[in-house]
Amino acid sequence: MPRTFILAPTLLILALPASAQLTHKGPAANIALSKTLAPYDVVSIKQNTTGDETFGMHLGEDSLVATNVPLKLLVEFAYDVKDELIFGLSGPVCDARFDVTAKVVAPSGGAPPKLSDAQLAAMIIPLLADRFHLKVHLEPKTLPVYDLIVAKGGPKLKLTDKPVVGSWNISGENTDKVLTVESASMADLAAILSDQANRQVIDKTGLAGVADVTLKWSDDVAITQGGADVISIFTAVEEQLGLKLQPSRGPVDTLVVDHIEMPSAD
């Protein structure tokens, strides 16, 4: 099923299936994954000079179409790394926007491959190296993180030893958010919470097995406005799951850009 990402400077709208696979494993995992995959067969990259601020990405089962995207977004997506963990990206290429089309061609007479989002993203890494001459290295830094630990009173999750499914969905209405996770490990839960807490979350619960999770909290707008029914994600994790996001410091992989150029012509 195609997935469309429509983005603007202050707005992110994701049109996703009801459940998505847990794929946020960080830059080291995506670099390793990219080395196991064939590159895109057909690639077109053109500078977009419309001046429009809206940009977006569309993923098919065997293709990527990005419209008016900044280079940094492509790097974030390819390496599965947050914006604030990218260093050294500078120069005119960083101010430009690009239209990118990349596709895998099916073998003669064969069906097109069905690739996961993680695979389609990792395949952008060699594309960036080939067309933008991008060179990077990973550099661990000790940064603020959250340790996911068991709260006083113990976990409120029902842990089982059934196989990991790892499907999840975040929905919401107005300023309310609801996370539902099916059969996920605590490491998977920590990965999801990293996005919501805006800081890497490290599983230190010591809990084995998997659990179905439902978590409800208020978004940042509601937190700012305040109110009787407002609940932060930190309070929600503790009260609803019996876990705790404890501030700490730990090693986090950052992506350092060593070299980048304007893309070579099609």
Summary of the structure (lengths in Angstrom):
residues: 266
radius of gyration: 19.8
end to end distance: 28.4
largest distance: 62.3
contacts: 766
relative contact order: 0.19
helix: 24%
strand: 39%
